[in-house]
Amino acid sequence: MRVTWCTTCCKATDQEQSLMLLEKLMPNQYSHTVCSYETVGENKFKAAIKLKLSSEEEAKRWLDEFKRSSGFIWRTSKTYPNGGRYNKFRVDYKCKTIKKNATCPATLFLVLKRHPEFGERKSRSGDPHMKEGLFLHINLRNEHNHHLSCAGLVRRDVSGETIEKLKKLFESGHTPSSALKELKHNLQVQEKDNYVNAAADRSVCPDLPFCYRLYYKLFKKAYNAAAGEEVSRELERTLVDYNKEQGDVCAGMCKTSDNQLVIALCTPLMKRVHARVRESAEVMFVDSPGNCSRLNHHLFLLLTHSSVGTLPLGAFITTSATQATFSAAMQLLHTVFPPERFFGHPDGPLVVMTDDSTLLRQALHEAFPKATLLFSVLHLLRAMWRWLWSSPNEIPKHHRSRLLNSFRILLRASTPVALMEAYSRLMEDPVSTQCPNFVLHLQEVFEKRGEWAICLQEQLSAVRNTVNSCEESVTRRIKDKLFYRLKSHNLTQLVKFVVTKMEAHYIHRLTDAANNRLRTAQKTMKRKELDKQTILQEDEDSYTVTSASNTAVSYHVDMSISCCTCPAGVMGGHCKHQSAVSRTFGHAIEDGLLLGLPPEARKLYYQIATGVDMEADGSGRFPAVVVKPAAQAGRTELCTGEVIFVADAADSIVETWCEQTESSLIEPESGELKQRLENVFLDLSKKLDNPEFVYSVTSFVESYESLQTDDQLASALSSFGQRL
């Protein structure tokens, strides 16, 4: 940047003044000629400045840069007609203060003189600045009566560059909320440690209402008018490009007779699960992880069981929930499945578990005629739980837990005799006889026992334990935050979600399992909040938890099916009330720290994650996976010390940790390590003198005090300071 004195207007005595304050305010990429400068107080001045700019667009672009460099908010106070004889463009601005009922005396006047060389009327002015090309005249009165603060940054105008980024995100199919999340993610990658300060600046990180206003202003009409054929063509291009990038048929799309779209997906990781996981030939669980019904889209995942939880076998997306679309999806899936499908069993798995969806079950029966279709006990339990807690069914509160426990015993019966005995006891139970609606509902469920009671399926006795384990794994998988809030996604976003974010999620999970670092996240409560909870244990799995914020409100928690009546837990998600019960009574509601996997299993999971056949290093570890933005999606590359999974830049997720050097794996001497640990805590103690660290250190101490086992402590220490 150059801020120079005007040789025509300024005297030698004027040029002795310092222009340091003016230089801090002006944008760097412009050359400013100062014709006059007068100091009127501390950090206050008046200045007349001229620039070599000749068009209105250039003047407005300079104004945007000046708003960003100065940090103040400038609002139009007066405009002038552009048809004047001497001036091509003129606008007066005033500073907007954040103080209520106050005005700021700072002003900014922009005047753009006419340019005689651009076909305009020849100027007769004798102003020497015109001959030098200095057509933009600026009068700045920098006499602010307030300081630049974070509150001012929050109220700044959104920059044109940020608006263009939002437009591109909208055009690629993002909603206002998802576009803002992607903008924040890219800002975090760009700013790194300075992200907290950058996120407070509204010019680069706008608020959600602005994103919605911009969306409806620019794109609502265009999106509503988009034809179905256009959406179909865009999806087809996306899938063709993805197949080319993978060098294999991993995605397909077709239309049904009633003009509904069906998309089938089997990513490279899913193909490796088919070929290398033995359990894929035994049990397949078909589940819909999220509610996509706002746009009438339905996403279904095909999952199988493993010692590290459920793994994906495929996915399909439909625009309707009809028999025709489900059947078309099953047929299309067979075209993208690998030759080694279901561990070398092309007829499909022995057992297919679903919810109570007749249309879906009919389609699955057509696709896998040799498989046994069973209702998921998990879905039946949760459906009964919601039915009991629904007020119209008139079940007294003090009877609900007992009836649910009895129903759970019925579902878990191990033999046909035990099944009939459990049903008879439940029907003759005095509590049941007092609830006629429950008796009728129970009879309806029991009539379908052939479709959910595994004890009645003699041919499945060998895989009975696998089926039960699969359901427990699905219970945990459904809670993953990755699978929530999908209802705002359109078709293109759902496809990208499966092939990028979900693919990377499982790659990270399997790599962590290979390194014995698998641990799922859950919502937790601070110790001071936990002390306020009043938890009443009703039986082994049922609890009543009083709200910490409102003692008049209480929630029912059932740990056996991981449900809570609070808004977060009613659909089976993790909530702090389940966390309070878990920490108080010792219930396990997460996978926890995975220890003791045999080397063969760890190597297998690493092969499935990366497609790379390699041995662990001397310390028994495999290179971690790092997700980085790139032009291509779904590719894996080998680099020194790490495996990189390349994901779409718009859908890449935060990097996982990786070992930076081989020396980091060498264990230091115990005496040296003890000294380094003492230095760390000494440094933390010194930080307490800074008020900004008091809250953070307090949170650290409370988290440490909440750890109950050495395994939890070891996991927390190994992941400290790393972004998950």
N, C-alpha and C positions, 0 to 999 in steps of 0.2 A: 504494500500500500504506500502511496505517496501523498502527503499533505504538504503542499508548498505554498509559499506566499506569492501573491500576484505582483509581478514586477511593475504593472501599470498603476495599480491602486494604492499599494502599500509603500510607506516611507521606510527609511532605514531604521528609524526608532521603533516603528511597529514590529519589524521583523525580529526585534530582540525578545519579544514575548515567547513563552513556551506554548507549544500547541499539543503537549502531551495528552491533556484531557480530551481534546478534540479527536486526536488519533485513536483513542480507546473507543470512541463512539462510532466512528466511521467504518463502513465495511472495507475489508482488506483489498478486494479485487478492483477497486476504482481509484483513479487519480483525482484528488480534490485540490482545487485552486482557491486559496483563502484570500478574499479581497479585503475583509475587515474582521477584526477580532477584538472584543472588549470584555474584560473580566469585571463582573458586577457583584461578586461575592465568592465565598468559599465553594468551589466546585460548580460555579455558575458563570455563564458567559453568554455573549451575543456574537453571532458570526454570520458573515455573508460568504457563501461558497458557490463556486461555479464548476460544472463538469462538462466534458465533451460528450454529451448525449443529445441526440437529435430527434428521437421519436417518443411518442407517449408510452409505448410498451417498454422502452428502455428506462424511462423515468419511473414507471410503476415497479419495474424489477429492482431498481436501486432502492426504492422505498421499502420493498419487502426485505431486502438485505439490511437496510438501516434499522428496521424494526427488530431484526434478529440480533444485530450486533449491539444495539443500544440497550435492548431488554425492556424498553418502555412500551406502553400501549398507546398508539396514536389513532385518533378517530377524526373523521372528516367534520370540519366545522363550517366550511363554506366552499361552494363550487362556483365556477364562472363559465359562461358560454365559450365554446371553442372556436367560434367564428370571428373572433376579434382580429383587428388589423395587425397587431404586433405580437400577440401571444397565441400560441398554438394550443397550449394546455396550462391550466392554472387551478390549483386546489390549495385550500388552507386546512391545516390539521392542528389539533390540540391534544395535549396529553390527558389520558384518562387515569385519574388516581383511584386507588382501591379504597380510599377513605370514604365513608358515608357522608353525604351532605357537604362535600368539599370539592373544590375545583383546583386544578393545577395551572399556574400561569404560563407554563412552557408551551411554546407554539412552534410550528414548522410550516413555512410557506414554500410551495414549489411553483415555479414559473418556467415554462418551456417556450423559448422564442421561436419564431418561424424561421425555417431554413430556406433561403432563396435558391439553393442549388437543386431542390427537389420539386421543381415546377411550381413553386409558390411565388407569391408576389415579391418582387425584389425589395429588400429592406433599404430604406434611406438613412437608417440609423448610423450615427458616427461612432457607436460603441466599439472600441477596439476588441472587446471580448468576442464579438460576433465573427471578426476576421480570423480569430484563433480557434473557432469551432466550439466555443463554450456557450452552448445554447441553453443548458439547464441552469437556472439561477435558484439558489436555495438560501432562505433566510431562517436561521435557527436561533431561537431564544431558549437556551438551555437553563431555565430558572425553575427547576422542579422544587416543590415544597414537600417532597416525600422521597424515600429511598427505594431502590429496587429491591424487592423481596421475593420469597417463594410464592407468596400470595399473588404477586404481580405476574409471575411466570405462569401460574395456573390460569390467569385470565387473558393471556396473550392470544392473538389471532392464530388460527391454524395456517401454516405456511402453504404456499402453492405447491411446493415439492411434496409435502405430506398429502395434500389433496390428490395429486396425481398418483401417488402410491396407493391410496385408497381406491381410486377409480380402477386401477389395474387389478386390484384384488377383487373388487365387485365384478369386473368383467370376467374374471376367472371362475366365478361361481360362489364367492364368499358372501356370507351374510354380514350385516354391520358388526355383530358381536364377534364372529370368527375373524373378520378382517382386522378388527382392533387387536385381537389376541396375536394374530400373525405379525402385525406392525410392532407390537411390544416385544415379541420374540426376536425379530430382526434388529430392533433397537438394542436389545440386551446383548446380542452377538456383536454388534458394532461398538457399543460403548463399554462393554465389559464392566470393570470396577466402577465406572462413572455412571452406570445405568440409573442408580437411585436419583441422581441430580437431573439426568436427562429426562427421566419419566415425569418429573415435575413440570417440565416445560410443555405447555399446551401446544406450542407451534409445531413440535415434532411428535408429541404423544397426546392426541386429542381425547376428549371425553366421549363416552358412548352416545349421549344424545346428539352430539354433532355428527357422528358416523351415521346415525339413523336419519337425520335431516338430509345429509348429503345423499344417502342411498335413495330415499324417496324422491328427492329432487331430480336426480339424474337417471335412475335406473328402474324405478318402479314401473313406469309405463312400458319401457322396452322389455322388461322381464315378463310382464303380464301378456304382452303381445307375442312373445316368442312361440313359435309353432312347435308341435311335437316332433316334426321331421328335423328341425334344426337341432333340438336336443339329442335326437337319435344320431345325427351325423357327427356331432361333437363327441359323443360317447364312443362312437365307432372309431374315430381318429385317435382318441385317447387309448383305447384298447389295442389298436393296431401298433401304435408307437411303443406301447409297453411290451408287447410280444416281440417286437424287433429288438428292443433293448435286452430282453432276456435270452433271445435266441431260441425260444421255445414257445409252444402254445400254452400260455398261463391264464389267458382270459378269453371269454367268448360272449357274444351277445346275440339275441334273437328276439323276434316279435311273435306274439301269439295271434290266434285268429281274431281276437277281440282287440288287437292293436295295443297290447300291453308289452312293456319292455322287460326282459329277463337278462340278467348278467351273471355269469358264473366265473369264479376266480379260484385258481389253485397256484399260489405263488411258489417260487423255488423252495422256500423253507417248508411249505406244506407238502411238496412233492418228496422232500427228504424225510418228512415224518411218515408218509405212506410207506416208503421203502425200508426204513430202519427201525421203526417202533413196532414191536410185536403186538402191543395192545391194540393197535389200529385194526387188527383182524378179529378182535374179540368184542369191543364195545365202541359204539359211536353215539355221541350225544348231540342232538340237533337243538340249538338254542338261539333265541333272538336276544342279543345283548342290550339293545337300546330301543327307545321309542322313536321311530322315524315317521310316525303317522301324520305329522302336520302336512307333509307333502305327499302322503299316501305311499311312502316308500317303506319297504320291509327288508331288513338285513338279517340273514340267518347264518350262523356259524356251525360248521361240522367239527366236532371236537372228539378227541380220544384221551385216554388216561395215561399217565406216566408217573414215575416216582417224583417228578418235580412239578406235578400238577397237570392240568389239561394242556394239550397241544392241538393246534388247528390242522384239520385235514382239508378244508375247503370253505368256501363262502359263496352265497348267492344272494342277489338283490332282485326284488320284484317291485313293480309299480301297483300291484294289487294282490289280494290274498284269496285267489280263486283256485279251483282245482286245475284249471288249464295252465295257469302260470307256475304253480308248484310242479306239475308234471313236466312242463317245458324246462324248468330249472334243473330237475333231476337228469333229464336227458342231456342237457348241455354240460352238466358237471362231468359226465362220463367222457366227454370229448376233451376236457382239460386235465383229467386225472392222469397220472403217469402210468406206464405199463406195469410197474410194480405196485399198483394200488392195493391198499389194505394188506400190506406185508405179503404180497404174492397171492392174494385171494380175490380175484376179479369179481366174484359173485357178491362181495361185500362182507361186512362184519357179521358176527353171530347175533349180536343184539343191537338194536337201534332204539334209543330212548328219546322221547319227545314229551311235550306237554299235551294237554287234552285238546288237540286240534284235529278234527276229523279230516279236513281237506288235506292237511299236510301229511297225515298218517297214510291216507290213501295213495298219495303220490310216492311216499317212501316205500310202500308195499309194492307198487308197480316197478320201482327202480331196483329194489333189493328183495325179490320174492322169497329168497331162502332165509332171510333174517327174521328174527323174532322181534316184533314191535312191542315195546313196553311203555307205559306211562312213567314219567319220572316221579319217584316218591317225593322228591324235593318240591316239585310243583304242586303235588297233591297236598303236602303239609302246609305250604304257604297259602294255597287256595283255601284250605280249611281254616287257617289262622285268620285270614281276612274275613271269611264268612262269619266266624264266631265273633269277631270284634265289630261287625257291621250292625248298627243299631236297628235297622228294619227287621232283622232276624229274631230280635227280642230274646237274646240269651243273657241272663243275668251276669254281671261282671265277676261275681265270686264263683261262678261255675265254669267260666271259659277255660281257665288253665287246666282244670281237671279233665274236661272233655277233650282238650287238645292232647294231653298226655296219653289218655286212653286211646285216642285215634292213632297216635304215634306208635303205640305198642301193637296195634292192629296192622299197621303198614310194615312193621319190622318183623313180623312173624316169620320164623325160620322153617316151619313145616306146615302142611295143610291142616293138621290137627290143631296146632297152636293158633292158626288163623281163625278157625271156626270157634275155638274157645274164647279168643279175644273178642270176636264179634258178639258172641252170646253174652259175655260179661258186660260189654258196653251197652247192648240193647236192654239188659236187665238192671243196669245201674240206676239207683234211685234218682241220681242227678239227671240222667238222660230222660227218664220218664216224665220229669218236670218240664222238659223242653221238647214239645212235639215237633217243632220245626227242625230241630237237630236230628230227631229220629228219621224223619222223612228224607232229609238230606243224606244221612248216613246210608240209608237203604239204596239210594240212587248210586252212591259211590261204590257200595259193596257189590251191586249187580255187575259192575265192570271189573271185578277182581281178577278175572282172567287176563286183563290187560295191564295190571300193575303188580300183582303178587308174584314175585319171582320164585317163591316156594312152590307154586303150582306148575312151574316150567321145569320138568325133570331133566330135559336135555341141556339145561343151563347150569346144572349144579357145579360144573367145573369152573365156571367164570362168575359165580355168585359174589365172591369177595371182590373181584375186579369191578363189578357193577356198582357195588356199594362205595368203593373207593372213588370211582369216577364221579358219583354224585357229590361226594364230599369235596372233591377238587373243583367241580363246577360251582359249588356254593362259594368258594373263595374267589374263583375267577370272575363271577358276576359282580363282585365288589370292586374290581379294579376300576380306578377312576378313568382310565383310558376309554372304557366302554360306556361312559355316561354322557348325557346331553348330546345325543346324535340327531334329535328330531329337527334341528335347524339345517341339517346337511341336505344338499340336493344330490342327484344321482352321481354327478361327476365327483363331488366331494366324498361321497361314500366309497366310490371306487378307489380314490386316492387314499382314503383312510385305511382301507384294507391293505393296499399294496405298499404303503409307506409306514404310517405310524404303527399299525398293528403288527406288520412284519418286523419293524425295528424293535417293538416292544418284546416280542417273543425271542428275537435274537439276543437282546440284552439279558432277558431272563435265563435263557439257556447258557449263555456265557457265564453269568453269575453262578449258575448251578455247577458248571464245570470247575469253577474256582471256589466252590463252597461258600458263596457269598449271597445266596438267594434269601431275600427277605422282602416281604410285601409291606407296604405302608398302610397305616391305619390312623384314623383320627384319634387323638389322645387328649386328655384333660390334664391341665396343670394340677400340681398337688394341692394348691390352695383352693382350686375349684372342686377337686375331688372331696376335700374335707367337708364341703358344704352339702354334698349329696346325701340324701337319706335313702338308702337302698333296703328294700324289704324283700327278703327271699321267700317266695311262695312255695317252691319245691326245688328239685335239683337243677332245673333249667329255666324256671320262670322267676322273674324279678319285677318289682315295681320301683322305678327310679324317679325321685322328685326332682323337678327342674331346678337348676342352680340359679336361674334368673327370676323365676316366678314359682314360689313355693306352693301356690294353689294349683299348679299343673303337675301332673305325674304321667310317666310313660311306662308301658308294659314292655319288657324285654324278654324274648325267648332265645336263649343261647343255642339251643339245638338246631334251629333253622336260621339263626343270625338275623332276626327281625326285631324291629322296635316300632312302636306306634308314632314316633316322632316323624316329621316330614322327610328327614334324611334316611331313616331306617325302615320306613314302611314298605319300600320296594326291595328290601334286602341289602341296602348299602351300609357301609360302616358308619357309625355315629358315635358321639362321645359318651352316650349312655351305655352302649355295649362295651366301650372301652373302660368305663368306670366299674362295670360288673366284672370284666375280665381281670382288672388289676386288683380288685378287692377280694374276689373269690377264686381267682386262679384259673378261669376258663381260657382256653386257647382259641382265639378267633382269627389267627393268621398262620401262615406257613411257618413263621419263625425262622431261626437260623438253621440252615440245612448243613448237617455234619455227617461225616462217615460214608459218603457215596464212594463205592469202589472205583478204582482207576478206570476200569473198562466202561462203566456208566458215564463217568465224567468225560472221557474221550468221545463216547457216542454223542453226548449232548453237544459237545463242541463241534463235531462234524455236522450235526443237524443244523446248528446255528449258522455256520459259516460255509459249509460245503468243502472245508479243507481238512484233509486227513493229516494230522500232525500229532506229535507226542508232546506231553507237558515238559516244561523245562526242569532244571535240577531241583527247584523248590516245589515242584508239583503244580505249577500254575500254567494257565494258558493265557495268551495275549487277550486283553479285554477289547471290546468292540466300541468304536467311536463313530457316532452318527454325524456326518458332515454334509452341508448343502452341496449339491452338484447338479450338473445338467441331466445326468442319467439317474434313474431310480432302480433300486433293487440289486445293484451290482456289489460284489465283494472284491476287495483288493487286499493284497498283502503288503505291508510296509514294515519297516524295522520296529520291532517291539509291539506292534498292534495290528489288528485287522479292522479295516475301515468298511463300514456299510454305508453305501452312498444312497441317500434319500433325496426326494424332491425338496428343493429349497423352500417351497411354500408349506411343506408339511413335515420338515425335519424336526426332530425333537431334541431336547437338550442332551449334550454329550454325557456319556458315562465316563467314570474314571478309567484311567489306564496308567500303566507303569511307565514312567518317563525314561528311566535308564535301568540297566541291569544292576547297577550298584545299589538301587533302592531296595532290591530283594535280599541284600546281604545283611544279616543280623549283626548289629553293633555289639560291642562288649557291654556286659551288664553294668559295669561301673560308669562307662561313658553314657549309656542310655539313662541311667538314674540322674546323672548330672544335667543332661539335656532336659529331662522332665522337670527337675527343680527349677531350671531357668525359665521354662514355659510358665509355670505357676507364679514365679516371681514377677514375670512380665505382666501377667494378668492382674496381679495385686496392684501393680503400679497404675494400670489402666483405670482402676476404680477412682483415681483422682479426677478423671474426666467424666462429667455427668452423662455424656453420650454412651458410655460403656456400662453404666450401672444396670440398665434394664437387660442388656444382652448377657452380662455376667450372671445376673440373677436367674435368667431363663436357663443358662447353662447349668448352674448349681441345682436348680429344681429338676431338670431333666436327669442329672446324674443321680439325685436322691430317689428318683422314681424307678430306677433300674433295680430289678429284683434278682437277677441271676448273672453269673459270670458270662454266659453266652451272650446275653443282651449287652453287657458292658463291652465285650470283645467286638461285637458287631458295630456298636456305636463309635468306638475308638477307631476302627478301621475305615469308617465312612465319614469321619469328622472333616468338615471343610470341603467336601466334595459334593458337587451338584448332581442330584438324582433326577 
